Amino acid sequence: MYATTVYVVQQQYDKAEPYLLRAVRIDEALYGQDNIGMSIPLTALCSLYDHWDQPTKAAACDQRLLIVLEKQYGASSPVLVGLLASESKALRGMGRSDEAAKVDQRVAQIRAATMTP
């Protein structure tokens, strides 16, 4: 994963992607698909897709990461808010506004239930 730092800073996302995909595959082999150990490489990969403006890849990555984080923290955890906001952005980028609105509603419910104003 550290090998991607230079590429990300230089905005050469296409060169960083293979390294992050490899990191995901390695950690998946070590920990399993939905283990919390997957959160670090998946977060890096999802962030790459977000910065690279690849909404289709970002949405798929966000879904994988969401499964990991929900298993660890629960479906109503404030830990999910940033990821859900990223997923909403990706869905909008793909023209799926109705789905994005549902994700936004979930974010609002989590914030209302768990965060102080």
TANOR-V26425 format. One record per residue. OMEGA is omega in degrees with one decimal (* if undefined). NEAR is the number of other C-alpha atoms within 12 Angstrom. Layout:
{{OMEGA & NEAR} {OMEGA & NEAR}}
This chain:
{{-179.1 & 26} {179.3 & 15} {-177.9 & 16} {-173.2 & 26} {-178.4 & 20} {-179.9 & 15} {-180.0 & 21} {179.0 & 26} {179.4 & 16} {-179.4 & 14} {174.0 & 19} {-171.9 & 18} {179.8 & 27} {177.8 & 21} {-180.0 & 20} {-174.4 & 29} {-178.4 & 31} {178.9 & 19} {-180.0 & 26} {175.8 & 33} {177.6 & 27} {178.4 & 20} {178.2 & 28} {-179.6 & 32} {179.6 & 21} {-178.5 & 20} {176.8 & 23} {177.8 & 23} {-179.6 & 15} {-170.0 & 15} {-171.3 & 19} {-173.3 & 16} {-171.6 & 24} {178.0 & 24} {-179.4 & 26} {175.7 & 25} {178.4 & 25} {-173.8 & 34} {-176.9 & 36} {-179.5 & 24} {178.6 & 34} {177.2 & 42} {178.6 & 32} {-179.5 & 32} {179.4 & 39} {177.9 & 39} {177.6 & 32} {-179.0 & 37} {178.1 & 34} {179.4 & 31} {-177.3 & 25} {-177.7 & 25} {177.2 & 23} {-172.2 & 28} {-179.5 & 27} {178.3 & 25} {-179.9 & 28} {-179.1 & 36} {178.9 & 37} {178.7 & 25} {178.6 & 35} {179.0 & 40} {178.2 & 29} {-179.6 & 30} {178.9 & 37} {178.0 & 38} {-180.0 & 25} {-175.8 & 31} {176.9 & 32} {178.9 & 25} {-177.1 & 22} {-170.3 & 20} {-177.0 & 18} {-174.1 & 15} {-177.9 & 21} {-177.0 & 24} {175.5 & 26} {176.1 & 25} {-175.9 & 25} {-171.1 & 35} {-179.3 & 30} {179.3 & 26} {178.7 & 37} {176.7 & 41} {176.5 & 31} {178.5 & 37} {178.7 & 41} {178.7 & 34} {179.7 & 32} {179.3 & 36} {177.4 & 32} {178.3 & 25} {177.9 & 23} {179.7 & 21} {-178.8 & 16} {-174.0 & 19} {-179.8 & 17} {178.1 & 16} {178.7 & 21} {178.8 & 24} {177.4 & 21} {178.0 & 20} {177.0 & 31} {178.1 & 27} {177.7 & 18} {177.4 & 26} {179.9 & 29} {179.3 & 23} {178.9 & 20} {179.2 & 24} {-179.3 & 22} {-175.4 & 16} {-169.5 & 14} {-173.7 & 17} {176.6 & 15} {-178.5 & 8} {* & 7}}
